[in-house]
Amino acid sequence: MTLGSIQRPQLADEVTERLREAIVSGQWPLQERIPPEPELMAQLGVSRGTLREGVKALAHAGMLEVRRGDGTYVRAASEIHGAARKAYREHEDEDVLQVRFALDTKAARLAARLANDGDIAAMHAMLAKRREAWAAEDLEQWIAADWDFHLKVAESSGNRLLHELYGSFGDVFHGTKMAQRLRNGFDGCLEAGHEALVAAIAARDEDAAVATVNANLNYCMSWMPQAGE
């Protein structure tokens, strides 16, 4: 029995998958340029046209960005992350924050049901770093610690898909654009949705966990710039 030759569409799909694996595995880091076309063509044993089909597919998914005259850069580690980046560009911040209400409240409810002692200890440690960064007026570290905390709550939900969806919005929820909008008077150590959330999770109180998350997000919503500002 002989094997038939691989048809072009199948070969393009295989090339796309090989490129995706290089991104997901971290072989090609985020924000870095991928190897030039001649090098990839030689590695994969494919034509320029077939390689470009694979690159085009991942660029459409938001994982790659092709810069004419400069090269191709990694922009997201998965299709979900790529879609989130597109959402950030195509929708208002208020719309994105409203989506966060759904994700945060569900994550909080599940974490109150499933988080273990190790999860809770990790949350406390992250909040301590958050308080220290705010006191030191280190906005970059405050953003990182705050995001790590919320991502840990999502992880503690026990729902891997929810965790991945939540993680995909990292640049949206805590990116530079949002950081620039913190105005004088904003409370960077608000207990609602943070210390109060951990207390509710530790007490296995799902309703209290949801209530404190809503209080935090409503506070954040109130600080968003209004139209014309």
C-alpha positions as CSV (number, residue, x, y, z in Angstrom):
1,M,0.0,0.0,0.0
2,T,1.4,3.4,-0.9
3,L,0.5,6.7,0.7
4,G,-0.9,9.5,-1.5
5,S,0.8,12.9,-1.6
6,I,-0.3,15.5,0.8
7,Q,-2.7,18.0,-0.9
8,R,-2.0,21.7,-0.7
9,P,-4.9,22.5,1.8
10,Q,-3.7,19.8,4.1
11,L,-0.1,21.0,3.9
12,A,-1.1,24.5,4.7
13,D,-3.1,23.3,7.7
14,E,-0.1,21.4,8.9
15,V,2.2,24.4,8.5
16,T,-0.3,26.5,10.4
17,E,-0.3,24.0,13.2
18,R,3.5,23.9,13.3
19,L,3.7,27.6,13.6
20,R,1.0,27.6,16.3
21,E,3.0,25.1,18.3
22,A,6.1,27.3,18.2
23,I,4.0,30.1,19.7
24,V,2.1,28.2,22.3
25,S,5.2,26.4,23.5
26,G,7.0,29.7,24.0
27,Q,9.7,28.8,21.4
28,W,8.7,32.2,19.8
29,P,8.2,34.6,22.7
30,L,5.4,37.2,22.8
31,Q,6.3,40.6,21.2
32,E,9.3,39.0,19.4
33,R,9.8,38.7,15.7
34,I,9.6,35.1,14.3
35,P,12.4,33.8,12.0
36,P,12.5,35.1,8.4
37,E,10.7,33.4,5.6
38,P,13.7,31.7,4.0
39,E,14.6,30.1,7.3
40,L,11.1,28.9,8.0
41,M,10.7,27.6,4.4
42,A,13.9,25.6,4.8
43,Q,12.9,24.2,8.2
44,L,9.4,23.2,7.1
45,G,10.3,22.2,3.6
46,V,7.5,24.2,2.0
47,S,7.1,26.9,-0.6
48,R,6.8,30.6,0.2
49,G,3.1,30.5,-0.8
50,T,2.3,27.7,1.6
51,L,4.2,29.3,4.5
52,R,2.4,32.6,3.9
53,E,-1.0,30.8,4.1
54,G,-0.1,29.5,7.6
55,V,1.1,32.9,8.7
56,K,-2.0,34.6,7.3
57,A,-4.3,32.1,9.2
58,L,-2.6,32.9,12.5
59,A,-2.5,36.7,11.7
60,H,-6.3,36.5,11.2
61,A,-6.6,34.7,14.5
62,G,-4.7,37.5,16.2
63,M,-1.7,35.4,17.2
64,L,0.7,37.0,14.6
65,E,1.1,40.5,13.2
66,V,2.7,41.0,9.8
67,R,4.6,44.3,9.5
68,R,5.4,45.0,5.9
69,G,9.1,45.7,5.5
70,D,9.9,44.7,9.1
71,G,8.8,41.1,9.7
72,T,6.2,39.1,11.5
73,Y,5.7,39.4,15.3
74,V,4.0,37.2,17.9
75,R,1.1,39.1,19.4
76,A,-0.9,36.4,21.4
77,A,-0.2,32.9,22.8
78,S,-3.5,31.5,21.6
79,E,-6.6,32.2,19.4
80,I,-8.5,33.2,22.6
81,H,-5.9,35.7,23.5
82,G,-5.8,37.0,20.0
83,A,-9.6,37.5,20.0
84,A,-9.3,39.4,23.3
85,R,-6.8,41.8,21.8
86,K,-9.2,42.4,18.9
87,A,-12.0,43.0,21.3
88,Y,-9.9,45.7,23.1
89,R,-9.4,47.5,19.8
90,E,-13.0,47.1,18.6
91,H,-15.0,47.8,21.7
92,E,-15.3,50.5,24.3
93,D,-13.6,50.0,27.7
94,E,-17.0,50.1,29.4
95,D,-18.2,47.2,27.2
96,V,-15.2,45.1,28.1
97,L,-15.6,45.9,31.8
98,Q,-19.2,44.7,31.7
99,V,-18.0,41.4,30.3
100,R,-15.7,41.2,33.3
101,F,-18.7,41.4,35.6
102,A,-19.8,38.0,34.2
103,L,-16.3,36.4,34.4
104,D,-15.4,37.8,37.8
105,T,-18.6,36.9,39.6
106,K,-18.6,33.3,38.2
107,A,-15.0,32.9,39.2
108,A,-15.6,34.2,42.7
109,R,-18.6,31.9,43.2
110,L,-16.7,28.8,42.1
111,A,-13.6,29.8,44.0
112,A,-15.7,30.1,47.2
113,R,-16.8,26.5,46.6
114,L,-13.5,24.9,45.4
115,A,-10.4,27.0,46.5
116,N,-8.1,25.1,48.9
117,D,-5.9,26.5,51.7
118,G,-2.9,26.9,49.3
119,D,-5.0,29.0,46.9
120,I,-6.1,31.2,49.7
121,A,-2.6,31.6,51.1
122,A,-1.4,32.6,47.6
123,M,-4.1,35.2,47.3
124,H,-3.1,36.8,50.6
125,A,0.5,37.0,49.5
126,M,-0.5,38.6,46.2
127,L,-2.6,41.2,48.0
128,A,0.3,42.0,50.3
129,K,2.5,42.7,47.3
130,R,-0.4,44.9,45.9
131,R,-0.5,47.0,49.1
132,E,3.2,47.4,49.2
133,A,3.4,48.5,45.5
134,W,0.6,51.0,46.0
135,A,2.2,52.5,49.1
136,A,5.5,52.8,47.2
137,E,3.6,54.5,44.3
138,D,4.9,51.8,42.0
139,L,2.0,51.6,39.5
140,E,3.6,49.0,37.3
141,Q,4.1,46.6,40.2
142,W,0.6,47.4,41.6
143,I,-1.0,46.5,38.2
144,A,1.0,43.2,38.1
145,A,0.1,42.2,41.6
146,D,-3.5,43.1,41.2
147,W,-3.8,41.1,38.0
148,D,-2.0,38.1,39.5
149,F,-4.6,38.1,42.3
150,H,-7.6,38.2,40.0
151,L,-6.1,35.6,37.8
152,K,-5.5,33.3,40.8
153,V,-9.2,33.7,41.8
154,A,-10.1,32.6,38.3
155,E,-7.7,29.6,38.5
156,S,-9.1,28.6,41.8
157,S,-12.6,28.3,40.2
158,G,-11.5,24.9,39.0
159,N,-12.8,25.7,35.5
160,R,-9.9,25.6,33.1
161,L,-11.8,27.3,30.3
162,L,-12.9,30.2,32.5
163,H,-9.3,30.6,33.7
164,E,-8.1,30.7,30.1
165,L,-10.8,33.2,29.0
166,Y,-10.0,35.4,32.0
167,G,-6.3,35.3,31.4
168,S,-6.8,36.3,27.7
169,F,-8.1,39.7,28.9
170,G,-5.0,40.6,30.8
171,D,-4.0,43.4,28.5
172,V,-7.5,44.6,28.4
173,F,-8.2,44.7,32.1
174,H,-4.8,45.8,33.3
175,G,-3.0,47.1,30.3
176,T,-1.2,50.4,29.9
177,K,-4.3,52.1,28.5
178,M,-6.3,51.4,31.6
179,A,-3.4,52.3,33.9
180,Q,-3.2,55.8,32.3
181,R,-6.8,56.4,33.4
182,L,-6.2,56.1,37.1
183,R,-6.9,59.6,38.4
184,N,-6.0,61.2,41.7
185,G,-8.3,59.9,44.5
186,F,-8.6,56.4,43.1
187,D,-8.3,53.8,45.9
188,G,-5.7,51.3,44.8
189,C,-6.1,49.3,48.0
190,L,-9.9,48.9,48.0
191,E,-10.8,45.9,50.1
192,A,-14.0,45.2,48.2
193,G,-13.2,42.5,45.6
194,H,-9.8,41.8,47.2
195,E,-9.3,41.2,51.0
196,A,-13.1,41.0,51.4
197,L,-13.3,38.5,48.5
198,V,-10.6,36.3,50.1
199,A,-12.5,36.4,53.4
200,A,-15.7,35.2,51.6
201,I,-13.8,32.5,49.7
202,A,-12.2,31.2,53.0
203,A,-15.7,31.2,54.6
204,R,-17.2,29.3,51.6
205,D,-19.7,32.1,51.3
206,E,-20.5,32.2,47.6
207,D,-23.1,35.0,47.8
208,A,-20.7,37.2,49.8
209,A,-18.0,36.6,47.3
210,V,-20.2,37.7,44.4
211,A,-21.4,40.8,46.3
212,T,-17.8,42.0,47.0
213,V,-16.8,41.5,43.4
214,N,-19.7,43.5,42.2
215,A,-18.8,46.3,44.7
216,N,-15.3,46.4,43.4
217,L,-16.3,46.5,39.7
218,N,-19.0,49.1,40.3
219,Y,-16.3,51.2,41.9
220,C,-14.0,50.7,38.9
221,M,-16.8,51.6,36.6
222,S,-17.5,54.8,38.5
223,W,-13.9,55.9,37.9
224,M,-13.9,55.4,34.1
225,P,-13.7,58.6,32.2
226,Q,-17.0,59.9,30.8
227,A,-17.5,60.8,27.2
228,G,-15.6,64.0,26.3
229,E,-13.1,63.7,29.1
